[in-house]
Amino acid sequence: MGTIFLSYALKDGQAAAARLKTELEQAGFQIWRDIEAMEGGKVLKTQLRAALRAVDAVVVLLTPAAVVSEYVEWEWETALTLEKLIIPLLISPCEVPAELKQLHYRNLTTEQDYVMGIISLIRDLNSVLANDGSNREPFENPQQNKENSDRSISVGGNSERSILISGDGNIAGSSNNVTYQFGKNNTKIDKAKNIRIGDNYND
């Protein structure tokens, strides 16, 4: 299972980091975030460096405070030195650092952008971790899809709480307004109205 390091500024990125942590954990990833993982009485950067060595990827939450934060800059620069995968996420409008502009980043500045961006982010992480020889099985398994091409997906329960969608080769997650699904057959659900509003929902 892949482990993801969240790099963000406490001043204006804490809520977004908490939400993203929940989304990625629901998708099957382990998350390293300073609030839960830092130990008292130990040198801060020593702990951060050890965590960066151990994770599979670093997700940088770009906000106005993050792009001027010495610690956030140190984290992604250290990750670059360690040759870790870095995926920037634009959480709120700001000037993206020149080094990160060279990397393709996901725009999550609006709710619609967020849903599509999370789908793309999880796809990116799965693709890279699978290619790196991780033991973790990617969400879309071509052989599995071939063997189960005639199988469908079912959603049960109150859609506001139904983030688990049954079916072969499929994983579901949840944002504030929709439940979204990864896999061969994709379903979009309006949680506010508790109705299914579309199939083959993918970018």
C-alpha positions, 0 to 999 in steps of 0.5 A: 500500500502506497504511503503519501506525505502531505506538505502544506501550510498550517495557516491556510491549508489545514482544512484542505489537508484534512479533507485530502487525507480522508479522501486518500485514505478512503482510496486505500493509501496510507497518509503521513501528516505532521499533526498525527505523526510528529513526536514531541521532544525530537528534532523537527527536520530530522523527523520530516527527513525520515518520513520523506525517505519512507514515503512513496510520494509527496503531495504539496498543497499550494496555497498563498501561505504554503508558497512562502513557507520555509518549511513547505519549501524545504519539504518539497526540495528535500523530496526532490533530492530524494527523487520522490514523486512530487504532485503539486495541488493548487488549493487556492490561487497563488504564485506557483514556485518556478521549480514546481511549475515544471511539474504538472499540477492539479487544480482543486480551486473549485468544488468541480475542479476538486472532484475531477482533480482527486480522480486524476490524483489517485489515478496518477498515484496508482500508475506511478506506484504500480510502475515502481514495482509496488506490491499494491495492486492498482485500482484498474487491473486490465486482466481483471477488467477483461475477466469481469467485463459483463459484471456491473456495479451496485450501490446500497444504502444512503448515498451520503454514507455509501462510499463503498461500491461493490464490484470487481476492480472498483474503488469509491471515494467521497467529496462534499457533494458527490460520491465518485467511483474508480474502476471499469464502471463509473457512477456519480451520485448526488449526495444531497438529493440521494439520487444516482445521476450518471454513469461512466463518470470519468475524466 
